[in-house]
Amino acid sequence: MIKILIIALGLCINFNTIRDAALVGGGGIPQPGEISLSHNGVLFLDELPEFKRSALEVMRQPMEERRVSISRAKVSIDFPASFMLIASMNPCPCGYFNHPEKECTCPAGMVQKYLNKISGPLLDRIDLHVEVTPVPFSELSSSRMSESSDHIRERVIKAREVQATRFDKKEGIYCNAQMSSKTLKEVCVINNIGQTLLKTAMDRLNLSARAYDRILKVSRTIADLAGSEDIRPEHLAEAIQYRSLDREGWGG
């Protein structure tokens, strides 16, 4: 079965019981929701299309502003909501849409209906879209050595240090994901080859302006992990391929 992983100590939420106010916050006496309880941590939503659409849509603004504003007649409260969202979903109800070996058994129109439960504006706000296909036996039994977790951890720590230095004079910004559009133009400068590559991707995939910003942020992070001062075309290309769910057929 294929899983779609939408990639950010965390909370795992049950889609059967969660209400809009419980997820985002609110109530007669305003209380923080799960996204505020996940502040500076990870919020994991399993089986994303099974959540009520209204519950997912109210997350859009907090994901953008990293805070939740709740207004009542006598009081207005802001709750912090700087969290990393990680969500997973099947590509269709049966789980075999786009499977390399097994055929999808869903009736006509069912796959599109299922995918349309996740709106385009919500997908726009998620940086990384990763399709996880089954690992063949040849790969499982391979003796080829891969990069160790220790080595990856070292690269991540170094990249974080680079970003901390980069934004040391910018209040409220500690990493690439928190960059404003103005800061983005200062930090994420790309050459002519990169601009052509990004323009082609924008036209072919019909990407939004928000997706454009997120591609630049992700490419800057990829460059940091590679120890590069400049954003190279290969960094942009990798960031673009993480927008796979922006393609036609997703985000109703």
Order of alpha helices (4+ residues) and beta strands (2+ residues): beta-beta-alpha-beta-beta-alpha-beta-alpha-alpha-beta-beta-beta-alpha-alpha-beta-alpha-alpha-alpha-alpha-alpha-alpha
